[in-house]
């Protein structure tokens, strides 16, 4: 009888320790992810304002699956739209989860294409800049090969921003 009461007390103490440690870990993980996503203490609206201030233009976004995936963002615009826009850098921003970018391919309206082998992870809330080595216009589509990190946070969304050239 005495051993049962000791075992019950020990089991309840272990259960209490496990529950409190799980809560502390979850709070720490939430705080760390908030810090990584919002490292300067500002919210999403401020991130969007900063992107507009830097002359970033949202070109498109896609939801990323957990397996290796290939998606295409088509820029279906009229020719007048392209005449006024030249980009010097494309910024790929991961939202919702980490994304492992394998390859990026740009296809222009005239059929010419450029391929950028990347092989890098983009952490949630961070960006991957791709320098276009000059100014590029008339981008017809952006082809991406990537995968999201399997996680309980859910699927990722990759957003593509074009940084406008200074003369636009």
C-alpha positions in Angstrom: 0.0 0.0 0.0 2.8 2.3 0.9 4.6 1.7 -2.4 1.3 2.5 -4.4 1.0 5.9 -2.7 4.6 6.7 -3.4 4.2 5.6 -7.1 1.0 7.6 -7.4 2.7 10.7 -6.0 5.7 10.2 -8.3 3.5 9.7 -11.3 1.5 12.9 -10.6 4.7 14.9 -10.1 6.1 13.6 -13.4 2.8 14.4 -15.1 2.8 17.9 -13.7 6.4 18.5 -14.8 5.7 17.2 -18.3 2.6 19.5 -18.7 4.4 22.6 -17.4 7.5 21.9 -19.5 5.4 21.6 -22.6 3.6 24.9 -21.9 6.9 26.6 -21.3 8.4 25.2 -24.5 5.3 26.2 -26.5 5.5 29.7 -25.2 9.2 30.0 -25.9 8.7 28.6 -29.4 5.8 31.1 -30.1 7.9 33.9 -28.8 10.9 32.9 -31.0 8.8 32.6 -34.1 7.2 36.0 -33.4 10.7 37.4 -33.0 11.9 35.9 -36.2 8.8 36.9 -38.2 8.5 40.4 -36.6 12.1 40.9 -35.5 11.9 44.7 -35.3 8.7 44.8 -33.3 6.5 46.1 -36.1 3.5 44.3 -37.6 2.6 43.0 -41.1 1.2 46.4 -42.2 4.6 48.0 -41.5 6.3 45.2 -43.6 4.0 46.0 -46.5 4.7 49.8 -46.0 8.5 49.1 -46.0 8.1 47.1 -49.2 6.2 49.9 -50.9 8.8 52.4 -49.8 11.5 50.3 -51.3 9.6 50.1 -54.5 8.7 46.5 -54.3 5.7 45.3 -56.3 3.9 42.1 -55.6 4.1 40.0 -58.8 2.2 36.9 -57.4 2.0 34.3 -54.7 1.6 30.5 -54.6 0.8 28.0 -51.9 3.6 25.5 -51.4 3.0 21.8 -50.8 5.1 19.5 -48.6 6.5 17.5 -51.5 8.8 18.8 -54.2 6.5 21.1 -56.2 6.8 23.2 -59.3 4.6 26.2 -59.6 4.3 29.0 -62.2 3.3 32.6 -61.6 2.1 34.1 -64.8 2.2 37.9 -65.2 -0.7 38.3 -67.6 -0.5 42.0 -68.3 -0.9 44.2 -71.3 2.2 45.5 -73.2 1.8 49.0 -71.7 2.2 47.6 -68.2 5.5 46.0 -69.2 6.9 49.2 -70.9 6.7 51.0 -67.6 8.3 48.3 -65.4 11.9 47.1 -65.1 13.1 45.0 -62.2 16.6 44.7 -60.9 15.9 42.2 -58.1 13.2 39.7 -57.4 12.5 39.0 -53.7 10.9 35.6 -52.7 9.3 35.9 -49.2 8.2 32.8 -47.3 5.0 33.1 -45.2 3.4 30.5 -42.9 6.3 28.0 -42.9 9.9 27.6 -44.1 10.4 26.9 -47.8 13.4 25.2 -49.5 13.9 26.8 -52.9 15.6 24.5 -55.4 15.4 26.4 -58.7 13.9 29.6 -60.2 13.4 30.1 -63.9 12.3 33.3 -65.6 10.7 33.1 -69.0 10.3 36.4 -70.9 7.6 37.2 -73.4 9.9 36.6 -76.4 10.6 33.0 -75.2 14.1 33.6 -73.8 14.6 32.1 -70.3 17.1 32.4 -67.5 17.6 29.8 -64.8 18.8 30.5 -61.3 19.9 27.4 -59.3 19.2 28.3 -55.7 19.3 25.3 -53.3 18.6 27.5 -50.2 16.1 27.5 -47.3 14.0 30.6 -46.8 12.9 30.8 -43.2 9.3 32.0 -42.4 9.1 35.8 -42.7 12.5 36.1 -44.4 13.3 36.8 -48.0 15.6 35.4 -50.7 16.7 38.2 -53.1 17.6 37.1 -56.7 19.8 39.8 -58.4 18.8 40.0 -62.1 22.3 41.4 -63.1 20.9 44.5 -64.6 17.3 45.6 -65.3 14.8 43.1 -66.7 11.4 43.7 -68.1 8.8 41.8 -70.0 8.8 38.8 -67.7 6.1 36.5 -68.8 6.2 33.9 -66.0 8.2 32.9 -63.0 8.7 29.1 -62.6 9.7 27.9 -59.1 10.8 24.4 -57.9 10.6 24.1 -54.1 9.2 22.3 -51.1 8.0 23.4 -47.7 9.3 21.9 -44.5 6.8 19.4 -43.2 5.5 20.9 -40.0 2.3 21.2 -38.0 2.2 25.0 -38.7 0.7 24.2 -42.1 1.5 24.9 -45.7 3.7 27.8 -46.7 2.9 30.6 -49.1 5.7 32.1 -51.3 5.3 35.7 -52.4 7.3 37.1 -55.2 8.1 40.9 -55.2 9.9 42.7 -58.0 12.1 45.6 -56.9 11.6 48.3 -59.5 14.6 50.0 -61.1 15.5 53.5 -60.2 14.5 55.1 -63.5 10.9 53.7 -63.4 
